Amino acid sequence: MQDDPIPSITFLDGTEVPALGQGTWAMGEDAGHARAEIESLKAGIDLGMTLIDTAEMYGDGGAEEIVGQAISGRRDEVFIVSKVYPWNASLKGTIEACERSLERLRTDRIDLYLLHWRGNYPLAETVAAFETLKASGKIGAWGVSNFDTDDMEELLGVPDGANVAANQVLYNLSRRGIEFDLLPWCQSRKIPVMAYSPIEQGHILHNPELIRIAKAYQATPAQLALAFLLERDGVIVIPKTSNAERAAENRDCISLDITDDDWDALDAAFPPPTKKKPLEML
């Protein structure tokens, strides 16, 4: 099954990344799990899931350290995404936070650096810091996370705000609110959306209809949930696992070919939004 290529997503600057990557939320919190976490990330890289998402928040920097170990000797194979806390997102604070992340990641550059969510610093100040980091080569591009449509509109209005490369938000079968306006807004501007918690931390996997349809394809509910997101244009999916076998299972979701009738059945089980909803966060 892993012979099927992972679809790619192209950023506005022409950079291509796999639409299926790897998350690291909750990694780096327990030294006893470090070896398994590192091996899982390495296995994912071997399978082509070379986009790895992390943040200074995850494990108080511990997840970045795990990533740094996992990519040792193969930095040029991977696309690293990390995030700055909103309370660090001043002009000076963003640059200092990036330096700390680079040290933990054991690299000289972060490919995509995100504002984790909106805080009290003006967007123009954070963007100025991002642009400074980009000019110095310490980041390749910058983006945001947990920004709703009005936040994105405001961002485009600040100097250099149109350079935003991506928006990472909560998106899965049970959290489809962004499909009403935010996702189409980003798609029309070719700004990729990164879907975090794509299986709702496992909570949706017991849904009877999801289980029924997955069984028809000899797939797991998680694979079907990932395949649903990968059907959407401009969406990057970043499931997290600390198990190398599960990483391979995630990779196999690429091979699923779901019929229109079964997509309709999923829509019935997990209805798309019919009106604007506030952006959800975890």
Protein Blocks (a to p, Z undefined) as FASTA:
>chain_A
ZZpccdddddfkopacdfbdcdfehiakamklmmmmmmmmmmmmmnopabccddfklggh
mlmmmmmmmmgoilmmpccdddddfklmcfklmmmmmmmmmmmnopabdfbdcdfbacfb
dfklmmmmmmmmmmnopafbdcdehiafklmmmmmmpghklmpfbdcddddfklmmlmmm
mmmmmmmnopacddehklgnolmmmgmklmmmmmmnopafklmmmmmmmmpghiacdddd
fbfklmmmmmmmmmpccdfklmmmmmmmmccdfbdcddddZZ
